[in-house]
Amino acid sequence: MLNADKIRKDFPILSQNVNGKPLVYLDSAATSQKPAVVIGELSRYYSKDNANIHRGVHTLAERATALFEGVREKTAKFISASSPKEIVFTQGTTEAINLVAYSWGKANLTSKDTVLLTIMEHHSNLVPWQLLSKELGFKLEFIMVTEDGYLENPEETIRKVKPKLLAFVHVSNVLGTINPVKKLSKVAHKVGATVLIDGAQAVSHTSVNVQSLGADFYAFSAHKMLGPTGVGVLYGRRDLLESMPPFMGGGEMIREVSLDKSTYKDSPHKFEAGTPNIGGVAGFGAALDYISGVGMDGIKTHTEELTAYALDSLSKIDGLRIYGPRNPEDHGPVIAFTVEGIHPHDLATVLDGEGIAIRSGNHCTMPLHKHFDLVATARASFALYNTKEEVDKLAEAVLEAKKVLGA
Protein backbone atom coordinates (compact mmCIF):
# COMPACT_ATOMS: atom_id res chain seq x y z
CA MET A 1 0.00 0.00 0.00
CA LEU A 2 1.29 3.45 -0.92
CA ASN A 3 2.64 5.49 2.01
CA ALA A 4 1.96 9.12 1.04
CA ASP A 5 3.68 10.52 4.15
CA LYS A 6 6.87 8.71 3.20
CA ILE A 7 6.57 9.70 -0.45
CA ARG A 8 6.17 13.39 0.46
CA LYS A 9 9.73 13.38 1.79
CA ASP A 10 10.94 12.76 -1.78
CA PHE A 11 9.47 16.10 -2.94
CA PRO A 12 11.53 19.05 -1.65
CA ILE A 13 8.97 21.71 -2.58
CA LEU A 14 6.31 20.22 -0.29
CA SER A 15 8.27 20.96 2.88
CA GLN A 16 7.84 24.73 2.64
CA ASN A 17 5.34 27.14 4.16
CA VAL A 18 3.23 29.43 1.99
CA ASN A 19 1.78 32.53 3.64
CA GLY A 20 2.91 31.14 6.97
CA LYS A 21 1.04 27.83 6.53
CA PRO A 22 2.27 24.39 5.43
CA LEU A 23 1.87 24.09 1.66
CA VAL A 24 -1.10 22.01 0.52
CA TYR A 25 -0.53 21.55 -3.20
CA LEU A 26 -3.75 20.57 -4.98
CA ASP A 27 -2.94 21.66 -8.53
CA SER A 28 -1.22 18.61 -10.00
CA ALA A 29 -3.58 18.56 -13.00
CA ALA A 30 -1.86 21.77 -14.09
CA THR A 31 1.63 20.51 -13.28
CA SER A 32 2.89 17.94 -10.82
CA GLN A 33 5.71 18.47 -8.36
CA LYS A 34 9.07 16.83 -8.93
CA PRO A 35 10.85 14.31 -6.70
CA ALA A 36 14.45 14.91 -5.74
CA VAL A 37 15.66 12.17 -8.09
CA VAL A 38 14.25 14.07 -11.08
CA ILE A 39 15.79 17.35 -9.95
CA GLY A 40 19.06 15.51 -9.31
CA GLU A 41 19.03 13.89 -12.76
CA LEU A 42 18.67 17.28 -14.43
CA SER A 43 21.68 18.53 -12.49
CA ARG A 44 23.66 15.34 -13.15
CA TYR A 45 23.00 15.46 -16.88
CA TYR A 46 24.12 19.08 -17.24
CA SER A 47 27.11 18.45 -14.97
CA LYS A 48 28.30 15.22 -16.59
CA ASP A 49 26.75 14.36 -19.96
CA ASN A 50 25.68 17.62 -21.63
CA ALA A 51 26.22 17.35 -25.40
CA ASN A 52 24.13 17.29 -28.55
CA ILE A 53 22.75 13.94 -29.61
CA HIS A 54 22.98 11.73 -32.71
CA ARG A 55 25.61 13.90 -34.40
CA GLY A 56 28.90 13.56 -32.57
CA VAL A 57 31.31 10.68 -32.14
CA HIS A 58 32.99 12.03 -29.02
CA THR A 59 32.32 10.44 -25.64
CA LEU A 60 29.89 13.02 -24.27
CA ALA A 61 27.80 12.97 -27.45
CA GLU A 62 27.62 9.20 -27.36
CA ARG A 63 26.62 9.19 -23.69
CA ALA A 64 23.93 11.81 -24.25
CA THR A 65 22.58 9.91 -27.27
CA ALA A 66 22.46 6.64 -25.36
CA LEU A 67 20.64 8.36 -22.49
CA PHE A 68 18.10 10.03 -24.78
CA GLU A 69 17.33 6.87 -26.74
CA GLY A 70 17.21 4.88 -23.50
CA VAL A 71 14.39 7.10 -22.26
CA ARG A 72 12.58 6.51 -25.55
CA GLU A 73 12.75 2.78 -24.81
CA LYS A 74 11.51 3.34 -21.24
CA THR A 75 8.61 5.39 -22.54
CA ALA A 76 7.61 2.73 -25.06
CA LYS A 77 7.63 0.11 -22.31
CA PHE A 78 5.71 2.38 -19.92
CA ILE A 79 2.73 2.68 -22.29
CA SER A 80 3.15 -0.77 -23.90
CA ALA A 81 3.98 0.51 -27.38
CA SER A 82 5.21 -2.21 -29.72
CA SER A 83 8.45 -0.36 -30.52
CA PRO A 84 10.51 2.66 -29.39
CA LYS A 85 10.15 3.83 -32.99
CA GLU A 86 6.52 4.65 -32.16
CA ILE A 87 7.61 7.26 -29.59
CA VAL A 88 8.12 10.86 -30.75
CA PHE A 89 9.43 13.40 -28.24
CA THR A 90 7.75 16.80 -28.39
CA GLN A 91 7.51 19.89 -26.19
CA GLY A 92 4.26 18.66 -24.63
CA THR A 93 0.77 17.35 -25.33
CA THR A 94 -0.06 20.54 -27.23
CA GLU A 95 2.74 20.09 -29.73
CA ALA A 96 2.01 16.37 -30.02
CA ILE A 97 -1.59 17.05 -31.05
CA ASN A 98 -0.50 19.82 -33.42
CA LEU A 99 1.97 17.37 -34.98
CA VAL A 100 -0.89 14.99 -35.74
CA ALA A 101 -3.03 17.82 -37.09
CA TYR A 102 -0.44 19.33 -39.41
CA SER A 103 1.24 16.11 -40.51
CA TRP A 104 -1.39 13.36 -40.54
CA GLY A 105 -4.28 15.83 -40.87
CA LYS A 106 -2.92 17.73 -43.85
CA ALA A 107 -2.06 14.48 -45.61
CA ASN A 108 -5.37 12.73 -44.96
CA LEU A 109 -8.22 15.20 -44.44
CA THR A 110 -10.24 16.82 -47.22
CA SER A 111 -13.29 19.08 -47.42
CA LYS A 112 -15.45 15.95 -47.62
CA ASP A 113 -14.35 14.64 -44.23
CA THR A 114 -15.46 15.13 -40.62
CA VAL A 115 -13.37 15.31 -37.45
CA LEU A 116 -15.31 14.31 -34.33
CA LEU A 117 -14.33 15.80 -30.96
CA THR A 118 -16.09 16.19 -27.60
CA ILE A 119 -17.06 19.42 -25.89
CA MET A 120 -14.95 18.44 -22.87
CA GLU A 121 -11.72 18.82 -24.87
CA HIS A 122 -8.85 20.98 -23.67
CA HIS A 123 -8.22 23.84 -26.09
CA SER A 124 -5.10 21.96 -27.22
CA ASN A 125 -7.34 19.32 -28.78
CA LEU A 126 -9.76 21.84 -30.25
CA VAL A 127 -7.95 24.90 -31.58
CA PRO A 128 -5.57 22.97 -33.91
CA TRP A 129 -8.56 21.29 -35.56
CA GLN A 130 -10.40 24.61 -35.88
CA LEU A 131 -7.38 26.16 -37.60
CA LEU A 132 -6.91 23.19 -39.92
CA SER A 133 -10.64 23.08 -40.70
CA LYS A 134 -10.50 26.66 -41.94
CA GLU A 135 -7.60 25.72 -44.17
CA LEU A 136 -8.87 22.39 -45.54
CA GLY A 137 -12.64 22.82 -45.26
CA PHE A 138 -13.49 19.64 -43.36
CA LYS A 139 -16.36 19.62 -40.86
CA LEU A 140 -16.05 19.62 -37.07
CA GLU A 141 -18.68 17.72 -35.08
CA PHE A 142 -18.92 17.28 -31.29
CA ILE A 143 -20.09 14.68 -28.81
CA MET A 144 -22.05 16.47 -26.10
CA VAL A 145 -21.86 15.98 -22.34
CA THR A 146 -24.65 15.07 -19.93
CA GLU A 147 -25.46 17.09 -16.81
CA ASP A 148 -23.55 14.59 -14.66
CA GLY A 149 -20.42 14.74 -16.80
CA TYR A 150 -20.59 11.72 -19.09
CA LEU A 151 -20.34 11.74 -22.87
CA GLU A 152 -23.84 11.77 -24.35
CA ASN A 153 -24.53 8.82 -26.68
CA PRO A 154 -20.91 8.67 -27.92
CA GLU A 155 -21.17 5.34 -29.73
CA GLU A 156 -24.34 6.37 -31.52
CA THR A 157 -22.75 9.68 -32.53
CA ILE A 158 -19.66 7.95 -33.91
CA ARG A 159 -21.77 5.59 -35.99
CA LYS A 160 -23.92 8.45 -37.26
CA VAL A 161 -21.12 10.88 -38.09
CA LYS A 162 -18.61 8.30 -39.43
CA PRO A 163 -15.65 10.63 -38.84
CA LYS A 164 -12.27 10.39 -40.53
CA LEU A 165 -10.76 11.15 -37.12
CA LEU A 166 -12.07 10.72 -33.58
CA ALA A 167 -10.04 12.81 -31.12
CA PHE A 168 -10.95 12.85 -27.45
CA VAL A 169 -9.60 13.13 -23.94
CA HIS A 170 -8.90 10.04 -21.84
CA VAL A 171 -9.62 11.84 -18.54
CA SER A 172 -11.27 15.28 -18.48
CA ASN A 173 -9.12 17.97 -16.86
CA VAL A 174 -12.29 19.58 -15.45
CA LEU A 175 -15.02 16.98 -14.96
CA GLY A 176 -12.59 14.21 -14.07
CA THR A 177 -14.62 11.92 -16.33
CA ILE A 178 -12.78 8.74 -17.24
CA ASN A 179 -13.94 8.07 -20.77
CA PRO A 180 -14.42 4.50 -22.10
CA VAL A 181 -11.45 4.69 -24.44
CA LYS A 182 -11.30 1.06 -25.51
CA LYS A 183 -15.02 0.91 -26.33
CA LEU A 184 -15.03 4.19 -28.28
CA SER A 185 -11.86 3.29 -30.19
CA LYS A 186 -13.42 -0.01 -31.25
CA VAL A 187 -16.57 1.69 -32.55
CA ALA A 188 -14.49 4.36 -34.33
CA HIS A 189 -12.33 1.78 -36.08
CA LYS A 190 -15.42 -0.07 -37.28
CA VAL A 191 -16.53 3.06 -39.17
CA GLY A 192 -13.03 3.58 -40.56
CA ALA A 193 -11.87 6.38 -38.23
CA THR A 194 -8.39 7.03 -36.93
CA VAL A 195 -8.26 7.58 -33.14
CA LEU A 196 -6.27 10.25 -31.30
CA ILE A 197 -6.37 10.27 -27.50
CA ASP A 198 -5.28 13.12 -25.23
CA GLY A 199 -3.83 11.22 -22.29
CA ALA A 200 -2.34 14.15 -20.37
CA GLN A 201 -4.52 13.56 -17.28
CA ALA A 202 -4.40 9.76 -17.39
CA VAL A 203 -0.84 8.49 -17.61
CA SER A 204 0.23 9.58 -14.12
CA HIS A 205 -2.69 7.85 -12.39
CA THR A 206 -3.44 4.65 -14.28
CA SER A 207 -1.63 2.05 -16.35
CA VAL A 208 -1.90 2.83 -20.05
CA ASN A 209 -1.57 0.17 -22.75
CA VAL A 210 -1.93 2.01 -26.05
CA GLN A 211 -2.37 -1.21 -27.99
CA SER A 212 -5.11 -2.53 -25.72
CA LEU A 213 -6.87 0.86 -25.76
CA GLY A 214 -6.93 0.86 -29.55
CA ALA A 215 -5.11 4.20 -29.82
CA ASP A 216 -3.70 5.14 -33.19
CA PHE A 217 -2.19 8.24 -31.57
CA TYR A 218 -1.78 8.94 -27.84
CA ALA A 219 -0.39 12.24 -26.52
CA PHE A 220 0.83 13.23 -23.05
CA SER A 221 3.23 15.51 -21.13
CA ALA A 222 6.13 14.76 -18.78
CA HIS A 223 5.38 17.65 -16.44
CA LYS A 224 2.04 16.18 -15.38
CA MET A 225 3.74 12.92 -14.35
CA LEU A 226 6.54 14.16 -12.06
CA GLY A 227 8.87 15.09 -14.93
CA PRO A 228 10.22 18.42 -16.22
CA THR A 229 8.28 20.93 -18.29
CA GLY A 230 9.02 21.20 -22.00
CA VAL A 231 8.87 17.46 -22.74
CA GLY A 232 5.95 15.61 -24.29
CA VAL A 233 5.29 12.34 -26.03
CA LEU A 234 3.35 11.39 -29.11
CA TYR A 235 2.77 7.69 -29.52
CA GLY A 236 1.82 6.83 -33.07
CA ARG A 237 1.30 3.46 -34.73
CA ARG A 238 4.43 2.85 -36.72
CA ASP A 239 2.68 2.43 -40.06
CA LEU A 240 0.93 5.77 -39.56
CA LEU A 241 4.12 7.59 -38.56
CA GLU A 242 6.00 6.18 -41.54
CA SER A 243 3.28 7.39 -43.90
CA MET A 244 3.23 10.94 -42.52
CA PRO A 245 5.30 13.89 -43.81
CA PRO A 246 7.59 15.80 -41.42
CA PHE A 247 6.01 18.33 -39.07
CA MET A 248 8.97 20.74 -39.11
CA GLY A 249 12.10 21.01 -41.20
CA GLY A 250 15.66 21.51 -40.00
CA GLY A 251 18.67 19.68 -38.70
CA GLU A 252 18.62 16.14 -37.32
CA MET A 253 15.49 14.97 -39.17
CA ILE A 254 17.09 14.79 -42.60
CA ARG A 255 18.82 11.97 -44.44
CA GLU A 256 20.19 13.99 -47.38
CA VAL A 257 19.88 17.64 -48.41
CA SER A 258 20.61 19.35 -51.72
CA LEU A 259 19.72 22.84 -52.85
CA ASP A 260 16.48 21.71 -54.48
CA LYS A 261 15.25 18.80 -52.36
CA SER A 262 15.68 16.81 -49.16
CA THR A 263 15.02 13.29 -47.99
CA TYR A 264 14.13 12.43 -44.41
CA LYS A 265 15.01 9.92 -41.75
CA ASP A 266 12.58 7.23 -40.69
CA SER A 267 10.21 7.93 -37.82
CA PRO A 268 10.45 8.96 -35.08
CA HIS A 269 13.51 11.05 -35.99
CA LYS A 270 11.89 12.78 -38.96
CA PHE A 271 9.51 14.46 -36.48
CA GLU A 272 12.25 15.69 -34.13
CA ALA A 273 13.83 18.57 -36.04
CA GLY A 274 16.50 20.58 -34.25
CA THR A 275 18.04 20.05 -30.85
CA PRO A 276 15.47 18.56 -28.45
CA ASN A 277 15.15 19.15 -24.73
CA ILE A 278 17.77 16.53 -23.92
CA GLY A 279 18.11 17.42 -20.26
CA GLY A 280 14.34 17.41 -19.87
CA VAL A 281 14.13 13.96 -21.44
CA ALA A 282 16.80 12.76 -19.01
CA GLY A 283 14.67 14.08 -16.15
CA PHE A 284 11.61 12.43 -17.65
CA GLY A 285 13.45 9.11 -17.62
CA ALA A 286 14.07 9.56 -13.89
CA ALA A 287 10.37 10.33 -13.39
CA LEU A 288 9.38 7.13 -15.21
CA ASP A 289 11.77 5.16 -13.00
CA TYR A 290 10.31 6.79 -9.88
CA ILE A 291 6.71 6.05 -10.88
CA SER A 292 7.62 2.47 -11.77
CA GLY A 293 9.41 2.09 -8.43
CA VAL A 294 6.36 3.26 -6.48
CA GLY A 295 4.08 1.14 -8.65
CA MET A 296 1.18 2.31 -10.78
CA ASP A 297 -1.29 0.01 -9.03
CA GLY A 298 -0.54 1.68 -5.70
CA ILE A 299 -0.74 5.16 -7.22
CA LYS A 300 -4.08 4.35 -8.84
CA THR A 301 -5.56 2.98 -5.62
CA HIS A 302 -4.29 5.94 -3.59
CA THR A 303 -5.62 8.64 -5.92
CA GLU A 304 -8.95 6.79 -6.29
CA GLU A 305 -9.35 6.74 -2.50
CA LEU A 306 -8.43 10.42 -2.24
CA THR A 307 -10.91 11.34 -4.95
CA ALA A 308 -13.71 9.39 -3.31
CA TYR A 309 -12.90 10.97 0.06
CA ALA A 310 -12.82 14.48 -1.43
CA LEU A 311 -16.08 13.98 -3.35
CA ASP A 312 -17.75 12.93 -0.13
CA SER A 313 -16.21 15.72 1.99
CA LEU A 314 -16.90 18.56 -0.42
CA SER A 315 -20.44 17.40 -1.21
CA LYS A 316 -21.39 18.01 2.44
CA ILE A 317 -20.69 21.76 2.18
CA ASP A 318 -23.84 23.82 1.67
CA GLY A 319 -23.86 25.75 -1.61
CA LEU A 320 -20.95 23.79 -3.09
CA ARG A 321 -21.63 22.12 -6.45
CA ILE A 322 -19.33 19.50 -7.92
CA TYR A 323 -19.17 19.03 -11.70
CA GLY A 324 -18.59 15.62 -13.22
CA PRO A 325 -19.50 12.03 -12.31
CA ARG A 326 -20.33 11.37 -8.67
CA ASN A 327 -19.26 7.74 -8.95
CA PRO A 328 -15.57 7.69 -7.87
CA GLU A 329 -14.91 4.77 -10.25
CA ASP A 330 -15.71 7.05 -13.18
CA HIS A 331 -13.96 10.13 -11.76
CA GLY A 332 -10.23 10.78 -12.08
CA PRO A 333 -8.33 12.75 -9.38
CA VAL A 334 -9.64 16.12 -10.59
CA ILE A 335 -12.61 17.85 -8.95
CA ALA A 336 -14.09 21.06 -10.34
CA PHE A 337 -16.60 22.89 -8.18
CA THR A 338 -18.29 26.19 -7.46
CA VAL A 339 -19.49 27.71 -4.21
CA GLU A 340 -22.68 29.73 -4.37
CA GLY A 341 -22.03 33.45 -3.92
CA ILE A 342 -18.23 33.19 -4.34
CA HIS A 343 -16.26 33.73 -7.54
CA PRO A 344 -13.73 30.91 -8.02
CA HIS A 345 -10.86 33.42 -8.22
CA ASP A 346 -11.86 34.89 -4.85
CA LEU A 347 -12.10 31.41 -3.37
CA ALA A 348 -8.65 30.48 -4.70
CA THR A 349 -7.21 33.70 -3.25
CA VAL A 350 -8.62 33.01 0.21
CA LEU A 351 -7.39 29.42 0.08
CA ASP A 352 -3.94 30.60 -0.96
CA GLY A 353 -3.86 32.63 2.24
CA GLU A 354 -4.17 29.30 4.06
CA GLY A 355 -1.31 27.80 2.03
CA ILE A 356 -3.68 25.78 -0.17
CA ALA A 357 -2.96 25.84 -3.91
CA ILE A 358 -5.94 25.12 -6.17
CA ARG A 359 -6.76 26.22 -9.70
CA SER A 360 -9.44 28.71 -10.70
CA GLY A 361 -10.62 29.73 -14.16
CA ASN A 362 -11.91 27.90 -17.22
CA HIS A 363 -8.94 25.49 -17.30
CA CYS A 364 -8.59 25.87 -21.09
CA THR A 365 -12.09 24.44 -21.62
CA MET A 366 -14.25 27.46 -22.43
CA PRO A 367 -16.86 25.54 -24.51
CA LEU A 368 -17.35 23.07 -21.65
CA HIS A 369 -17.83 25.88 -19.14
CA LYS A 370 -20.31 27.61 -21.45
CA HIS A 371 -22.21 24.33 -21.72
CA PHE A 372 -22.71 24.43 -17.95
CA ASP A 373 -23.39 28.19 -18.05
CA LEU A 374 -20.20 28.92 -16.12
CA VAL A 375 -17.47 31.52 -16.47
CA ALA A 376 -15.08 29.69 -14.18
CA THR A 377 -14.74 26.88 -11.64
CA ALA A 378 -12.43 26.10 -8.77
CA ARG A 379 -10.43 22.90 -9.26
CA ALA A 380 -8.62 20.66 -6.81
CA SER A 381 -6.49 17.85 -8.20
CA PHE A 382 -4.55 15.12 -6.46
CA ALA A 383 -1.37 13.12 -6.92
CA LEU A 384 0.47 10.34 -5.14
CA TYR A 385 1.91 12.79 -2.59
CA ASN A 386 -1.44 14.13 -1.35
CA THR A 387 -3.19 12.96 1.83
CA LYS A 388 -6.66 12.81 3.33
CA GLU A 389 -5.51 15.36 5.90
CA GLU A 390 -4.94 17.80 3.05
CA VAL A 391 -8.45 17.14 1.76
CA ASP A 392 -9.72 17.95 5.27
CA LYS A 393 -7.77 21.22 5.19
CA LEU A 394 -9.34 22.04 1.82
CA ALA A 395 -12.86 21.46 3.12
CA GLU A 396 -12.19 23.48 6.28
CA ALA A 397 -10.72 26.34 4.24
CA VAL A 398 -13.76 26.42 1.94
CA LEU A 399 -16.02 26.69 4.98
CA GLU A 400 -13.84 29.50 6.33
CA ALA A 401 -13.92 31.26 2.94
CA LYS A 402 -17.72 31.20 3.03
CA LYS A 403 -17.60 33.05 6.37
CA VAL A 404 -14.94 35.53 5.24
CA LEU A 405 -16.71 36.30 1.96
CA GLY A 406 -20.19 36.29 3.44
CA ALA A 407 -21.51 33.45 1.30
DRENSEDREN-334916 format. One record per residue (C-alpha): residue in one letter; z, y, x. Coordinates in steps of 0.02 Angstrom, whole numbers. Each point is the difference from the previous one (the first is absolute). Example, Ala and Ser with C-alpha at 12.3 -4.5 7.8 and 13.67 -1.06 7.14 Angstrom:
A; 390; -225; 615;
S; -33; 172; 69;
This chain:
M; 0; 0; 0;
L; -46; 172; 65;
N; 147; 103; 67;
A; -49; 181; -34;
D; 156; 70; 86;
K; -48; -91; 160;
I; -183; 50; -15;
R; 46; 184; -21;
K; 66; 0; 179;
D; -178; -31; 60;
F; -58; 167; -73;
P; 65; 148; 103;
I; -47; 133; -129;
L; 114; -75; -133;
S; 159; 37; 98;
Q; -12; 189; -21;
N; 76; 120; -125;
V; -108; 115; -106;
N; 82; 154; -72;
G; 167; -69; 57;
K; -22; -165; -94;
P; -56; -172; 62;
L; -188; -16; -20;
V; -57; -103; -149;
Y; -186; -23; 28;
L; -89; -50; -160;
D; -178; 55; 40;
S; -73; -152; 86;
A; -150; -3; -118;
A; -55; 161; 86;
T; 41; -63; 175;
S; 123; -129; 62;
Q; 123; 27; 141;
K; -29; -83; 169;
P; 112; -125; 88;
A; 48; 30; 181;
V; -117; -138; 60;
V; -150; 95; -70;
I; 56; 164; 77;
G; 32; -92; 163;
E; -172; -80; -1;
L; -84; 169; -18;
S; 98; 62; 150;
R; -34; -159; 99;
Y; -186; 6; -33;
Y; -18; 181; 56;
S; 113; -31; 149;
K; -80; -162; 60;
D; -169; -43; -77;
N; -84; 163; -54;
A; -188; -13; 27;
N; -157; -3; -105;
I; -54; -168; -68;
H; -154; -110; 11;
R; -85; 108; 131;
G; 92; -17; 165;
V; 21; -144; 120;
H; 156; 67; 84;
T; 169; -79; -33;
L; 69; 129; -121;
A; -159; -2; -105;
E; 4; -189; -9;
R; 184; 0; -50;
A; -28; 131; -135;
T; -151; -95; -67;
A; 95; -164; -6;
L; 144; 86; -91;
F; -115; 83; -127;
E; -98; -158; -39;
G; 162; -99; -5;
V; 62; 111; -141;
R; -164; -30; -91;
E; 36; -186; 9;
K; 179; 28; -63;
T; -65; 102; -145;
A; -126; -133; -50;
K; 138; -131; 1;
F; 119; 114; -96;
I; -118; 15; -149;
S; -81; -172; 22;
A; -174; 64; 41;
S; -117; -136; 62;
S; -40; 92; 162;
P; 56; 151; 102;
K; -179; 59; -17;
E; 41; 40; -182;
I; 129; 131; 54;
V; -59; 180; 26;
F; 126; 127; 66;
T; -7; 170; -84;
Q; 110; 155; -13;
G; 78; -62; -162;
T; -35; -66; -174;
T; -96; 160; -42;
E; -125; -23; 140;
A; -14; -186; -36;
I; -52; 35; -181;
N; -118; 138; 55;
L; -78; -122; 123;
V; -38; -120; -143;
A; -68; 142; -107;
Y; -115; 76; 130;
S; -55; -161; 84;
W; -2; -138; -132;
G; -17; 124; -144;
K; -149; 94; 68;
A; -88; -162; 43;
N; 33; -88; -166;
L; 26; 124; -142;
T; -139; 81; -101;
S; -10; 113; -152;
K; -10; -157; -109;
D; 170; -65; 56;
T; 180; 24; -56;
V; 159; 9; 104;
L; 156; -49; -96;
L; 168; 74; 48;
T; 168; 20; -87;
I; 85; 161; -49;
M; 151; -49; 105;
E; -99; 19; 162;
H; 59; 108; 143;
H; -121; 143; 32;
S; -56; -94; 156;
N; -78; -132; -112;
L; -73; 126; -121;
V; -67; 153; 91;
P; -116; -97; 118;
W; -83; -83; -149;
Q; -16; 166; -92;
L; -86; 77; 151;
L; -116; -148; 23;
S; -39; -6; -186;
K; -62; 179; 7;
E; -112; -47; 145;
L; -68; -166; -63;
G; 14; 21; -189;
F; 95; -159; -42;
K; 125; -1; -144;
L; 189; 0; 15;
E; 100; -95; -131;
F; 189; -22; -12;
I; 125; -130; -58;
M; 135; 90; -98;
V; 188; -25; 9;
T; 121; -46; -140;
E; 155; 102; -40;
D; 108; -125; 96;
G; -107; 7; 156;
Y; -115; -151; -9;
L; -189; 1; 13;
E; -74; 2; -175;
N; -116; -148; -34;
P; -62; -7; 180;
E; -90; -167; -12;
E; -90; 52; -159;
T; -50; 165; 79;
I; -69; -87; 155;
R; -105; -118; -106;
K; -63; 143; -107;
V; -41; 122; 140;
K; -67; -129; 126;
P; 29; 117; 147;
K; -84; -13; 170;
L; 170; 39; 75;
L; 177; -22; -66;
A; 123; 105; 102;
F; 184; 2; -45;
V; 175; 14; 67;
H; 105; -155; 35;
V; 165; 90; -36;
S; 3; 172; -82;
N; 81; 134; 107;
V; 71; 81; -159;
L; 24; -130; -136;
G; 45; -138; 122;
T; -114; -115; -102;
I; -45; -159; 92;
N; -177; -33; -58;
P; -66; -179; -24;
V; -117; 10; 149;
K; -53; -182; 7;
K; -41; -8; -186;
L; -98; 164; 0;
S; -96; -45; 158;
K; -53; -165; -78;
V; -65; 85; -157;
A; -88; 134; 103;
H; -88; -129; 108;
K; -60; -92; -154;
V; -95; 156; -56;
G; -69; 26; 176;
A; 116; 140; 57;
T; 65; 33; 174;
V; 190; 27; 7;
L; 92; 134; 99;
I; 190; 0; -5;
D; 114; 143; 55;
G; 147; -95; 73;
A; 95; 146; 74;
Q; 155; -29; -109;
A; -5; -190; 6;
V; -12; -63; 178;
S; 175; 54; 54;
H; 86; -87; -146;
T; -94; -160; -38;
S; -104; -130; 91;
V; -185; 39; -14;
N; -134; -132; 16;
V; -166; 91; -18;
Q; -96; -161; -21;
S; 113; -66; -138;
L; -2; 170; -87;
G; -189; 0; -3;
A; -14; 167; 90;
D; -169; 47; 71;
F; 81; 155; 75;
Y; 187; 35; 21;
A; 66; 165; 70;
F; 174; 49; 61;
S; 95; 114; 120;
A; 118; -37; 144;
H; 117; 145; -37;
K; 53; -74; -167;
M; 52; -163; 85;
L; 114; 62; 140;
G; -143; 47; 116;
P; -65; 166; 68;
T; -104; 126; -97;
G; -185; 13; 37;
V; -37; -187; -7;
G; -77; -92; -147;
V; -88; -164; -33;
L; -153; -48; -96;
Y; -21; -185; -30;
G; -177; -43; -47;
R; -84; -168; -26;
R; -99; -31; 157;
D; -167; -20; -88;
L; 25; 166; -88;
L; 50; 91; 160;
E; -149; -70; 94;
S; -118; 61; -136;
M; 69; 177; -2;
P; -64; 147; 103;
P; 119; 96; 114;
F; 117; 127; -78;
M; -2; 120; 148;
G; -104; 13; 156;
G; 60; 25; 178;
G; 65; -91; 150;
E; 69; -177; -2;
M; -92; -58; -157;
I; -172; -9; 81;
R; -92; -141; 86;
E; -147; 101; 68;
V; -51; 182; -15;
S; -166; 86; 37;
L; -57; 174; -45;
D; -81; -56; -162;
K; 106; -146; -61;
S; 160; -99; 21;
T; 59; -177; -33;
Y; 178; -43; -44;
K; 134; -125; 43;
D; 53; -134; -121;
S; 143; 35; -119;
P; 137; 51; 13;
H; -46; 104; 152;
K; -148; 87; -80;
F; 124; 84; -119;
E; 117; 61; 137;
A; -95; 144; 78;
G; 89; 101; 134;
T; 171; -27; 77;
P; 119; -74; -128;
N; 187; 30; -17;
I; 40; -132; 132;
G; 183; 45; 17;
G; 20; -1; -189;
V; -79; -172; -11;
A; 121; -60; 134;
G; 144; 66; -107;
F; -76; -83; -153;
G; 2; -165; 92;
A; 186; 22; 32;
A; 25; 38; -185;
L; -90; -159; -50;
D; 110; -99; 120;
Y; 156; 81; -73;
I; -50; -37; -181;
S; -44; -179; 46;
G; 166; -18; 89;
V; 98; 58; -152;
G; -109; -106; -114;
M; -106; 59; -145;
D; 88; -116; -123;
G; 166; 84; 37;
I; -76; 174; -10;
K; -81; -40; -167;
T; 161; -69; -74;
H; 102; 148; 63;
T; -117; 135; -66;
E; -18; -93; -167;
E; 189; -2; -19;
L; 13; 184; 46;
T; -136; 46; -124;
A; 83; -97; -141;
Y; 168; 79; 41;
A; -75; 175; 4;
L; -96; -25; -163;
D; 162; -52; -84;
S; 106; 139; 77;
L; -121; 142; -34;
S; -39; -58; -177;
K; 182; 31; -48;
I; -13; 187; 36;
D; -25; 103; -158;
G; -164; 96; -1;
L; -74; -97; 145;
R; -168; -84; -34;
I; -74; -131; 116;
Y; -189; -24; 8;
G; -76; -170; 29;
P; 46; -180; -46;
R; 182; -32; -41;
N; -15; -182; 53;
P; 54; -3; 185;
E; -118; -145; 32;
D; -147; 114; -40;
H; 71; 153; 88;
G; -16; 33; 187;
P; 135; 98; 94;
V; -61; 169; -65;
I; 83; 87; -148;
A; -70; 160; -74;
F; 108; 91; -126;
T; 36; 166; -85;
V; 163; 76; -60;
E; -8; 101; -159;
G; 22; 186; 32;
I; -21; -13; 190;
H; -160; 27; 99;
P; -24; -141; 126;
H; -10; 125; 144;
D; 169; 74; -50;
L; 74; -175; -12;
A; -67; -46; 172;
T; 73; 161; 72;
V; 173; -34; -70;
L; -7; -180; 62;
D; -52; 59; 172;
G; 160; 102; 4;
E; 91; -167; -16;
G; -102; -75; 144;
I; -109; -101; -119;
A; -188; 3; 36;
I; -112; -36; -149;
R; -177; 55; -41;
S; -50; 125; -134;
G; -173; 51; -59;
N; -153; -92; -64;
H; -4; -120; 148;
C; -190; 18; 18;
T; -26; -71; -175;
M; -41; 151; -108;
P; -103; -96; -131;
L; 142; -123; -25;
H; 126; 140; -24;
K; -116; 87; -124;
H; -13; -165; -94;
F; 188; 6; -25;
D; -5; 187; -35;
L; 97; 37; 160;
V; -17; 130; 136;
A; 114; -92; 120;
T; 127; -140; 17;
A; 144; -39; 116;
R; -25; -160; 99;
A; 122; -112; 91;
S; -69; -140; 107;
F; 87; -137; 96;
A; -23; -100; 159;
L; 89; -139; 92;
Y; 128; 123; 73;
N; 62; 67; -168;
T; 159; -59; -87;
K; 74; -7; -174;
E; 129; 127; 58;
E; -143; 122; 28;
V; -64; -33; -175;
D; 176; 40; -64;
K; -4; 164; 97;
L; -169; 41; -78;
A; 65; -29; -176;
E; 158; 101; 34;
A; -102; 143; 73;
V; -115; 4; -152;
L; 152; 14; -113;
E; 67; 140; 109;
A; -169; 88; -4;
K; 5; -3; -190;
K; 166; 92; 6;
V; -56; 124; 133;
L; -164; 39; -88;
G; 74; 0; -174;
A; -107; -143; -67;
